[in-house]
Amino acid sequence: MAVRILTLVGSLRSGSHNRRLAEAAVHIAPEHVEVSLFEGLDTVPFYNEDIDAEGSVPAAAARLREATAEADALLLVSPEYNGTIPAVLKNAIDWLSRPYGAGALNGKPVAVVGTAFGQYGGVWAQDEARKAVRIAGAEVAEDLTLSIPSSVVRFAELHPVDDPEVTEKLSGVLEGLASRAAATV
Ligand SMILES: Cc1cc2nc3c(=O)[nH]c(=O)nc-3n(C[C@H](O)[C@H](O)[C@H](O)COP(=O)(O)O)c2cc1C
C-alpha cells in the first residue's frame, strides 16, 4: 500500500511559490508514495478552546484533523512571514495539537520545507514550524530540510517542478519521509 503524505501550505495566495512547490511534490512523488494537498486552510477559524469542544468543532477544523489522522506523514511547505511561521500554518498546527496528548500530530512523521524571498529561504519559519509540531507530539524529521532562497526571482518564470535542483532535493525529502512513515506503522 502507498505511503500517504499530506501537505499543508503556509501561503494562501493563488500564485504561491510554496503551493507550487507542494504541487511539485505531488507530481514527483515516488511510485510507492501518494502526496496530496490539503485545500481550505483559509476556512479553518482561529483556534479557540471555547469552540474546541464536542459538538462545536468547526467543520473545516474537523476535516483538517481527519485528513491529518488518515495521512501516514505530513509535509509542511511554507514561506517565512516577518521571521516566523505564517499565521495560517500556525493555526493549523494549533488545531492539530489538541486534544492534548492525543492530537492528530501525535507520533506523526513531519518534514518541513519551503521557499522565501530572503537569502536563507525561510529557515526561521521552518525551524519554528519544526519546534511547534515537535511540541505538539510529532516525530520531526530534523534532517529532511529544503530552504530555497529568492523565491520571487527563482520561480518568477519557472515552476519548481521544472527546476532539476529543486526536484532532486524534494525527492530526497519525500523518500526520507516515506521511509520514516513506513517505519512507524
Ligand atoms: C507579510 C509578509 C512577510 C514576509 N516576511 C518575510 C521574511 O521574514 N523573510 C523572507 O525571507 N521573506 C519574507 N516575505 C517574502 C516571502 O518570503 C515571499 O513573498 C514568498 O514568496 C511568499 O511565499 P509564497 O510565494 O508561497 O506566497 C514576506 C512576505 C510577506 C507577504
The ligand as a MOL file (V3000), in Angstrom:
LIG
                    3D

  0  0  0     0  0            999 V3000
M  V30 BEGIN CTAB
M  V30 COUNTS 31 33 0 0 0
M  V30 BEGIN ATOM
M  V30 1 C 3.7250 39.5790 5.2890 0
M  V30 2 C 4.9930 39.1090 4.6480 0
M  V30 3 C 6.1430 38.9620 5.3990 0
M  V30 4 C 7.3120 38.4660 4.8190 0
M  V30 5 N 8.4170 38.2610 5.6020 0
M  V30 6 C 9.4810 37.6180 5.0730 0
M  V30 7 C 10.5670 37.2080 5.9140 0
M  V30 8 O 10.5910 37.4230 7.1060 0
M  V30 9 N 11.5960 36.5320 5.3380 0
M  V30 10 C 11.6240 36.2530 3.9790 0
M  V30 11 O 12.5640 35.6180 3.5220 0
M  V30 12 N 10.6090 36.6520 3.1800 0
M  V30 13 C 9.5440 37.3090 3.6900 0
M  V30 14 N 8.4940 37.6750 2.8760 0
M  V30 15 C 8.5770 37.3970 1.4350 0
M  V30 16 C 8.1170 35.9750 1.1460 0
M  V30 17 O 9.1060 35.0570 1.5540 0
M  V30 18 C 7.8740 35.7620 -0.3500 0
M  V30 19 O 6.9490 36.6870 -0.8310 0
M  V30 20 C 7.3800 34.3540 -0.6060 0
M  V30 21 O 7.4810 34.0700 -1.9700 0
M  V30 22 C 5.9440 34.1640 -0.1440 0
M  V30 23 O 5.5560 32.8250 -0.3210 0
M  V30 24 P 4.5070 32.4070 -1.4490 0
M  V30 25 O 5.1360 32.7050 -2.7690 0
M  V30 26 O 4.3280 30.9410 -1.2290 0
M  V30 27 O 3.2490 33.1940 -1.2230 0
M  V30 28 C 7.3270 38.1750 3.4360 0
M  V30 29 C 6.1720 38.3490 2.6730 0
M  V30 30 C 5.0070 38.8040 3.2520 0
M  V30 31 C 3.7600 38.9510 2.4120 0
M  V30 END ATOM
M  V30 BEGIN BOND
M  V30 1 1 1 2
M  V30 2 1 2 3
M  V30 3 2 2 30
M  V30 4 2 3 4
M  V30 5 1 4 5
M  V30 6 1 4 28
M  V30 7 2 5 6
M  V30 8 1 6 7
M  V30 9 1 6 13
M  V30 10 2 7 8
M  V30 11 1 7 9
M  V30 12 1 9 10
M  V30 13 2 10 11
M  V30 14 1 10 12
M  V30 15 2 12 13
M  V30 16 1 13 14
M  V30 17 1 14 15
M  V30 18 1 14 28
M  V30 19 1 15 16
M  V30 20 1 16 17
M  V30 21 1 16 18
M  V30 22 1 18 19
M  V30 23 1 18 20
M  V30 24 1 20 21
M  V30 25 1 20 22
M  V30 26 1 22 23
M  V30 27 1 23 24
M  V30 28 2 24 25
M  V30 29 1 24 26
M  V30 30 1 24 27
M  V30 31 2 28 29
M  V30 32 1 29 30
M  V30 33 1 30 31
M  V30 END BOND
M  V30 END CTAB
M  END
